[in-house]
Amino acid sequence: MDYSTMLPSQVRALIRDGKITTQTSGMCAGYAQANLLIIPKEHAYDFLLFTQRNPKSCPVLEVGDTGDRLVKRIANADIATDIPKYRVWENGVLTGEYTDISHLWRDDFVYFLIGCSFSFEGELLAQDVPVRHIEEGRNVPMYITNMPCEKAGIFHGNVVVSMRPMPADQVIRAVSITASMPRVHGAPVHIGDPAQIGIKDISKPDFGDAVMVKNGEIPVFWCCGVTPQSVVMSTKPPIAITHSPGHMFITDVKNSLLKD
Amino acid sequence: MDYSTMLPSQVRALIRDGKITTQTSGMCAGYAQANLLIIPKEHAYDFLLFTQRNPKSCPVLEVGDTGDRLVKRIANADIATDIPKYRVWENGVLTGEYTDISHLWRDDFVYFLIGCSFSFEGELLAQDVPVRHIEEGRNVPMYITNMPCEKAGIFHGNVVVSMRPMPADQVIRAVSITASMPRVHGAPVHIGDPAQIGIKDISKPDFGDAVMVKNGEIPVFWCCGVTPQSVVMSTKPPIAITHSPGHMFITDVKNSLLKD
């Protein structure tokens, strides 16, 4: 089956039935995908405030009502069943992976769905800006920087960035395209010298895969949806649930509508 | 003294010393002004979630830490002394106006500073779009619509809009200018027929002053910073503190920097 041309509701149904448990990259072309974080209400205010203070890292697309599994605004879905793979974290330690978390759901859980750079990659490609990791069939390289996020309550940590190398004459276009999409990380946070943001070796990403940076190309860095996950893990709350990397929530919202 | 050319820190010092107790319209030209809401921590999560679900009505510029009076990000100020006039609301009823609320401050108070359309009016004028209430020396006309806000916890109510009439050939420019400023309400929410959003008589605003709509002019409606105040009042929390209409918080952030 060609998942790229299917509707989000169709793919989510296959995920819910356990028929898709793989990464979602490329599925439902044109529709936004989202990062997931589930935490108890006890920590939800601190995290929501963290997203307000760090909007480039954590552009929130939807927050559920306390205890409510249903996604109502950016999709019509069940957050406990409609993602291919979940990760459970206890005190910052990964304790399990599941394809369904119905049995773990609690009345005090709150879900946060956060914008993902998959959305702007489609726009970059549409305007002929190269996206190296897609060309190479790899996951995007991600790095933990030396730039602290703005602290909020218990949540703190450094900004995680994704990197896409490109010829110098494409950088301005890439800034312009992504600046118009603030709900999926917006404009880059850094252009050029990786050392200035604390990245020692561009060939050794902290998450994802290394990609080739060709002679004369400029590395361009965007805030990354892994930041909230990384921050939650360094903050070590008693319980948190996230998606498994690359196994995103597929929304009913078209990328082109995330521009306002 | 010409307050329009003074720095925000200078005007806030005069406000703090009780030497300015008037409306702040026109002060510190070029710098953003903000709406204020203070509520106890008990209701802060619900309100922060309300702002996330209603970003056009409630574009948050800064949220304080619980119990902290200091504004640190968009100014260096004391939120309990640096606004010319405050209003105290108990169970949705106005019970007092003060020029200083230091004596009322509580360890569980959280302040929210929310973007204000003063910021985009400067941009409209700079690009020759008329702003009628400024021409007429009046307060902007504001109306309670029939459009419900997205509910969050205890907070609910209808969207309040401000209205600016203009020739049809200026409307597109006004949309374009304000769409680029999402942190101060962004693009209009409605253009044209007031009845479609529940406004029965354009000459009778619910807040502010009526302005002349000339023959052939189109009324253009923007989400308004009075919405959170109106919603809080209809929700009737035990205690809330706001600025007094027109008596805004003057930030150190230039309007032109609210575009990203």
Interface residues (C-beta under 8 A of the other chain):
Chain A: K41 A44 Y45 L48 L49 T51 Q52 R53 V60 V63 D65 R73 E150 G153 A179 P182 G186 A187 D260
Chain B: K41 A44 Y45 L48 L49 T51 Q52 R53 V60 V63 D65 R73 E150 G153 A179 P182 G186 A187 D260
